[in-house]
Amino acid sequence: MIANQHIWRVWADSLHRWGVDEHVATFLEASGPLTVLGAQVIYIAQPALTGMFPPSHLQALAEVLEDSTQTKAFTDYLREG
């Protein structure tokens, strides 16, 4: 079971509504190990981003980016749709 599935559903719905869900999935797959750097950026910027995004969503995003298994699971989740 995915720990943050409720958050992933919110993200997937928003990305689908904006029409970028497939693009995001492709980008995440192509980014490979660079996603770990993205996670570090999220951790560093979290205090500034908290006003725009819920802290639980930022934490979940960082976790998805730093763990290749979760990144793959999220891209699969986006494509299931």
C-alpha positions in Angstrom: 0.0 0.0 0.0 1.3 3.4 -0.9 1.7 5.5 2.3 0.8 8.8 0.6 -1.8 7.6 -1.9 -4.3 10.2 -0.9 -1.7 12.9 -1.7 -0.8 11.2 -4.9 -4.5 11.2 -5.9 -4.6 15.0 -5.4 -1.5 15.5 -7.5 -2.7 13.1 -10.3 -6.1 14.9 -10.4 -4.4 18.3 -10.7 -1.9 17.2 -13.3 -4.6 15.5 -15.3 -6.8 18.6 -15.2 -3.9 20.7 -16.4 -3.2 18.2 -19.1 0.4 17.5 -18.1 0.2 14.2 -16.4 1.9 12.2 -19.2 4.6 14.9 -19.5 5.4 14.8 -15.8 5.5 11.0 -15.9 7.9 11.1 -18.8 10.0 13.8 -17.2 10.3 11.8 -13.9 11.4 8.7 -15.9 13.9 10.6 -17.9 15.4 12.4 -14.9 16.7 9.2 -13.4 19.1 9.9 -10.5 18.7 13.6 -10.8 15.4 13.3 -8.9 17.5 12.9 -5.8 18.8 16.5 -6.3 15.2 17.6 -6.7 14.4 16.1 -3.4 17.2 18.0 -1.8 16.0 21.3 -3.3 12.5 20.6 -1.9 14.0 20.0 1.6 16.0 23.2 1.4 13.2 25.3 0.1 10.5 23.8 2.3 10.3 26.7 4.7 9.6 29.1 1.8 7.2 26.8 0.0 5.1 26.0 3.0 3.0 29.1 2.3 2.1 27.8 -1.1 1.8 24.0 -0.5 0.9 21.9 2.5 3.9 20.6 4.4 2.6 17.1 4.0 2.6 17.4 0.2 6.1 18.8 0.2 7.4 16.0 2.4 5.6 13.4 0.2 7.1 15.0 -3.0 10.6 14.9 -1.5 10.1 11.2 -0.6 8.9 10.4 -4.1 11.9 12.2 -5.7 14.6 10.6 -3.4 13.4 7.0 -3.7 13.5 5.5 -7.2 11.0 2.9 -6.2 8.5 5.5 -5.2 9.3 7.6 -8.3 8.5 4.5 -10.5 5.3 3.8 -8.5 4.1 7.4 -8.9 4.8 7.4 -12.7 2.9 4.2 -12.9 0.1 5.7 -10.8 -0.1 8.7 -13.2 -0.3 6.5 -16.2 -3.0 4.3 -14.7 -5.0 7.4 -14.6 
